Amino acid sequence: MAADRERERLRQRSENMAQADNSNRWSLQGMTALVTGGTKGIGHAIVEELAGLGARVHTCSRTETDLNKCLREWKARGFQVTGSVCDVSSQAQREKLLNTVSSEFEGKLNILINNVGTNVVKLVSEYTAEEFSFLMSTNYESAHYVSLLAHPLLKASEAGSIVFLSSVGGLTPVRFASIYGATKGAMNQLAKVLACEWAGDNIRVNVVAPWVIRTRLSESVFQDEKSIEAVINLTPMGRTGEPKEVSAMVAFLCLPAASYITGQIIYVDGGMTLNGVFFPTLKTHLFPRPNPKL
């Protein structure tokens, strides 16, 4: 009987969401969001995207100067954005952050964006144990534990959405980013598990995985002519991406219009992960051409 009642509750909730006013399907008005690492690069673009769609956003940064500068700019633009100084690789600081968010948003959170991430550029055999731990705690553990801490707030909203910022490196090997890729692969799997485990709490969980985007993290690629040429040759669209092209996908996944999408990894990569054995600059054919005489 209890299982039947729970199924009916979920069915009714799904119907209510499906029948929502069309004018609200493409708006985040009245919703609340937490974006980790929102003062630079893709995170900065995500904060502006969500706030521009009407959400009240809280973000965090390790650097108070950067945070205050962004908060002043966002206030001048009329965005409802607040912030905290926080290093999300620290459990104590993660707990403090979520307590702040809970207080500010009255115990409810609609959107969580796990955006924080970094890399140490080395071959796999060159990493120290300290560098390995640093990347794991910053990229994976922060997202894992922030999600767990946010779960009660997302559940209380009755319409929660988590988006993890991953990378194509979580799917395919990327030179000088082996541990980075491992953290993103773990994040992808976590998202799939949470999508299943938390569906009953009406929390959707998805992943956005970019390729090379013009941010500070990818500066070294853009500064090297051979590197950027290689990236472009691997990308069917023939160019790199911009932060706003990633933030637009993140925002879509948070909208009521995306209410039946969960457990997905969406690659914002100009087609790079679809390339397979099709390389426009390849001078020889991997497979022989068919003989027209046969």
C-alpha positions as CSV (number, residue, x, y, z in Angstrom):
1,M,0.0,0.0,0.0
2,A,2.8,2.4,0.9
3,A,4.5,1.8,-2.4
4,D,1.2,2.4,-4.3
5,R,0.7,5.7,-2.5
6,E,4.3,6.8,-3.3
7,R,3.8,5.9,-7.0
8,E,0.6,7.8,-7.1
9,R,2.2,10.8,-5.4
10,L,5.0,10.8,-8.0
11,R,2.5,10.4,-10.9
12,Q,0.5,13.3,-9.7
13,R,3.5,15.5,-9.3
14,S,4.7,14.6,-12.8
15,E,1.3,15.5,-14.2
16,N,1.3,18.8,-12.4
17,M,4.7,19.7,-13.8
18,A,3.7,18.6,-17.3
19,Q,0.6,20.8,-17.1
20,A,2.5,23.9,-15.9
21,D,1.7,27.2,-17.5
22,N,3.7,27.5,-20.7
23,S,4.9,31.0,-19.7
24,N,6.8,29.4,-16.8
25,R,8.4,26.6,-18.7
26,W,11.2,28.9,-20.0
27,S,11.7,31.0,-16.8
28,L,13.6,30.5,-13.5
29,Q,11.6,33.3,-11.9
30,G,11.2,32.7,-8.1
31,M,13.8,29.8,-8.1
32,T,16.9,29.6,-6.0
33,A,20.3,28.4,-7.1
34,L,23.8,27.7,-5.8
35,V,26.7,27.9,-8.2
36,T,30.1,26.8,-6.9
37,G,33.1,28.8,-8.2
38,G,31.0,31.4,-10.0
39,T,33.4,34.3,-10.3
40,K,35.4,33.2,-13.3
41,G,35.1,31.4,-16.7
42,I,32.2,29.0,-17.2
43,G,31.0,29.5,-13.6
44,H,30.7,33.3,-14.1
45,A,28.7,32.7,-17.3
46,I,26.4,30.3,-15.5
47,V,25.6,32.8,-12.7
48,E,24.7,35.4,-15.2
49,E,22.6,33.0,-17.3
50,L,20.6,31.8,-14.3
51,A,20.2,35.3,-12.8
52,G,19.2,36.6,-16.2
53,L,16.4,34.1,-16.3
54,G,15.1,35.3,-13.0
55,A,16.7,33.0,-10.4
56,R,18.1,34.2,-7.1
57,V,21.7,32.9,-7.1
58,H,24.3,32.3,-4.4
59,T,27.8,31.7,-5.5
60,C,31.2,31.2,-3.8
61,S,34.9,31.8,-4.5
62,R,38.1,31.2,-2.6
63,T,39.1,34.9,-3.2
64,E,37.2,37.6,-1.5
65,T,38.5,40.3,-3.9
66,D,37.2,38.5,-6.9
67,L,33.9,37.7,-5.2
68,N,33.2,41.3,-4.2
69,K,34.1,42.7,-7.6
70,C,31.6,40.3,-9.3
71,L,28.9,41.0,-6.7
72,R,29.2,44.8,-7.4
73,E,28.9,44.2,-11.1
74,W,25.9,41.9,-10.8
75,K,24.1,44.3,-8.5
76,A,24.6,47.1,-11.0
77,R,23.0,44.9,-13.7
78,G,20.0,44.2,-11.4
79,F,20.8,40.5,-10.8
80,Q,19.8,38.9,-7.5
81,V,23.2,37.4,-6.6
82,T,24.9,36.9,-3.2
83,G,28.1,35.2,-2.3
84,S,30.4,33.6,0.2
85,V,34.1,33.1,0.5
86,C,34.5,29.3,0.5
87,D,37.1,26.7,-0.5
88,V,34.8,23.8,-1.4
89,S,37.7,21.3,-1.0
90,S,37.2,21.7,2.7
91,Q,34.4,19.9,4.4
92,A,34.1,22.4,7.2
93,Q,33.8,25.2,4.6
94,R,31.3,23.2,2.6
95,E,29.1,22.8,5.6
96,K,29.3,26.5,6.4
97,L,28.4,27.3,2.8
98,L,25.3,25.1,2.8
99,N,24.2,26.5,6.2
100,T,24.4,30.0,4.6
101,V,22.4,28.9,1.6
102,S,19.8,27.3,3.7
103,S,19.3,30.4,5.8
104,E,19.2,32.7,2.8
105,F,16.8,30.6,0.8
106,E,14.6,29.5,3.8
107,G,15.6,25.9,3.7
108,K,14.8,25.3,0.0
109,L,17.1,25.1,-3.1
110,N,15.9,24.5,-6.6
111,I,19.2,24.4,-8.5
112,L,22.7,23.2,-7.6
113,I,25.5,23.7,-10.1
114,N,28.7,21.8,-9.2
115,N,31.1,23.9,-11.2
116,V,34.4,24.0,-9.4
117,G,37.3,22.3,-11.1
118,T,41.0,22.7,-11.9
119,N,43.9,20.8,-13.5
120,V,47.6,20.2,-13.0
121,V,49.2,19.8,-16.4
122,K,51.4,16.7,-16.2
123,L,51.8,13.2,-17.6
124,V,50.2,10.5,-15.4
125,S,53.6,9.2,-14.1
126,E,54.7,12.7,-13.0
127,Y,52.0,13.5,-10.5
128,T,52.9,13.6,-6.8
129,A,50.6,12.1,-4.2
130,E,49.8,15.6,-3.0
131,E,48.8,16.7,-6.5
132,F,46.6,13.6,-6.9
133,S,44.8,14.4,-3.6
134,F,44.5,18.1,-4.5
135,L,42.7,17.3,-7.8
136,M,40.5,14.6,-6.3
137,S,39.4,16.9,-3.4
138,T,38.8,19.9,-5.6
139,N,37.1,18.3,-8.6
140,Y,35.4,15.2,-7.3
141,E,35.0,15.3,-3.5
142,S,33.7,18.9,-3.5
143,A,30.9,18.0,-5.9
144,H,30.1,14.8,-4.1
145,Y,29.8,16.3,-0.7
146,V,28.1,19.6,-1.7
147,S,25.5,17.4,-3.4
148,L,24.9,15.4,-0.2
149,L,24.7,18.5,1.9
150,A,22.3,20.2,-0.6
151,H,20.0,17.1,-0.8
152,P,17.6,18.1,2.0
153,L,17.2,21.6,0.5
154,L,16.7,20.3,-3.0
155,K,14.1,17.8,-1.7
156,A,12.3,20.5,0.2
157,S,11.9,22.6,-3.0
158,E,9.9,19.7,-4.6
159,A,11.5,20.5,-7.9
160,G,15.3,20.2,-7.6
161,S,17.9,20.1,-10.4
162,I,21.6,19.3,-10.1
163,V,24.1,20.0,-12.9
164,F,27.6,18.7,-12.8
165,L,30.3,20.5,-14.9
166,S,32.3,17.6,-16.3
167,S,34.5,17.4,-19.4
168,V,35.1,15.3,-22.5
169,G,38.1,14.2,-20.5
170,G,35.7,12.1,-18.4
171,L,34.9,10.1,-21.6
172,T,38.1,10.0,-23.6
173,P,41.8,10.3,-22.7
174,V,43.2,13.9,-22.9
175,R,47.0,14.3,-22.8
176,F,48.3,16.1,-19.6
177,A,44.9,15.7,-17.9
178,S,44.8,12.1,-16.7
179,I,43.8,12.7,-13.1
180,Y,41.6,15.6,-14.1
181,G,39.8,13.1,-16.5
182,A,39.6,10.5,-13.8
183,T,37.8,13.0,-11.5
184,K,35.4,13.9,-14.3
185,G,34.7,10.2,-15.0
186,A,33.9,9.7,-11.4
187,M,31.6,12.7,-11.4
188,N,29.7,11.3,-14.4
189,Q,29.1,8.0,-12.6
190,L,28.0,9.8,-9.5
191,A,25.5,11.9,-11.4
192,K,23.9,8.7,-13.0
193,V,23.6,7.1,-9.5
194,L,22.1,10.2,-7.9
195,A,19.6,10.6,-10.9
196,C,18.3,7.1,-10.0
197,E,18.5,7.4,-6.2
198,W,17.0,10.8,-5.9
199,A,14.3,10.7,-8.6
200,G,11.8,9.8,-5.9
201,D,12.6,13.2,-4.3
202,N,11.8,14.9,-7.6
203,I,15.5,15.9,-8.0
204,R,16.9,15.7,-11.5
205,V,20.6,15.2,-12.0
206,N,22.5,15.8,-15.3
207,V,26.0,16.5,-16.6
208,V,27.3,19.1,-19.0
209,A,30.7,18.1,-20.4
210,P,32.5,20.8,-22.5
211,W,35.5,20.4,-24.8
212,V,38.0,23.3,-25.1
213,I,36.3,26.5,-23.9
214,R,38.0,29.9,-23.9
215,T,38.6,30.4,-20.2
216,R,41.6,30.9,-17.9
217,L,41.9,27.1,-17.4
218,S,42.6,26.6,-21.1
219,E,44.9,29.6,-21.6
220,S,47.9,27.4,-22.4
221,V,46.0,25.8,-25.3
222,F,45.2,29.2,-26.9
223,Q,48.8,30.4,-26.4
224,D,50.3,27.6,-28.4
225,E,49.6,27.6,-32.1
226,K,50.1,23.9,-32.6
227,S,47.9,23.0,-29.7
228,I,45.0,25.2,-30.9
229,E,45.4,23.9,-34.5
230,A,45.2,20.3,-33.1
231,V,42.0,21.1,-31.2
232,I,40.4,22.7,-34.2
233,N,41.3,19.7,-36.4
234,L,39.7,17.4,-33.9
235,T,36.5,19.4,-33.8
236,P,34.0,19.0,-36.7
237,M,32.7,22.6,-36.2
238,G,36.2,23.8,-36.6
239,R,36.5,26.1,-33.6
240,T,36.6,26.3,-29.8
241,G,33.7,27.1,-27.6
242,E,32.7,30.1,-25.5
243,P,31.5,30.1,-21.8
244,K,28.1,31.3,-22.8
245,E,27.6,28.3,-25.0
246,V,28.1,26.1,-22.0
247,S,26.0,28.2,-19.6
248,A,23.1,28.1,-22.0
249,M,22.9,24.3,-21.8
250,V,23.3,24.4,-18.1
251,A,20.4,26.8,-17.8
252,F,18.2,24.8,-20.1
253,L,18.6,21.7,-17.9
254,C,17.4,23.7,-14.9
255,L,14.3,25.0,-16.6
256,P,10.8,23.5,-16.0
257,A,10.9,22.8,-19.8
258,A,13.5,20.1,-19.1
259,S,11.4,18.4,-16.4
260,Y,11.7,14.9,-18.0
261,I,15.5,15.0,-18.5
262,T,17.7,13.3,-15.9
263,G,20.8,11.1,-15.8
264,Q,22.2,12.5,-19.0
265,I,25.7,13.5,-20.0
266,I,25.5,16.3,-22.7
267,Y,28.7,17.1,-24.5
268,V,29.1,20.8,-25.5
269,D,32.0,20.1,-27.8
270,G,31.4,21.2,-31.4
271,G,31.1,17.5,-32.3
272,M,34.5,16.4,-31.0
273,T,33.3,13.3,-29.1
274,L,31.5,12.1,-32.3
275,N,34.6,12.3,-34.5
276,G,35.5,8.6,-34.3
277,V,37.8,7.8,-37.2
278,F,36.7,10.9,-39.2
279,F,39.6,13.3,-39.2
280,P,39.4,16.0,-41.9
281,T,43.2,16.5,-41.9
282,L,44.1,12.8,-42.1
283,K,46.3,12.3,-45.2
284,T,45.7,8.6,-45.6
285,H,42.6,6.5,-45.3
286,L,42.2,4.1,-42.3
287,F,40.1,1.9,-44.5
288,P,40.6,1.1,-48.2
289,R,38.2,2.8,-50.6
290,P,35.7,0.3,-52.3
291,N,36.8,-0.9,-55.7
292,P,34.3,0.6,-58.2
293,K,35.0,-2.3,-60.6
294,L,33.6,-4.9,-58.1
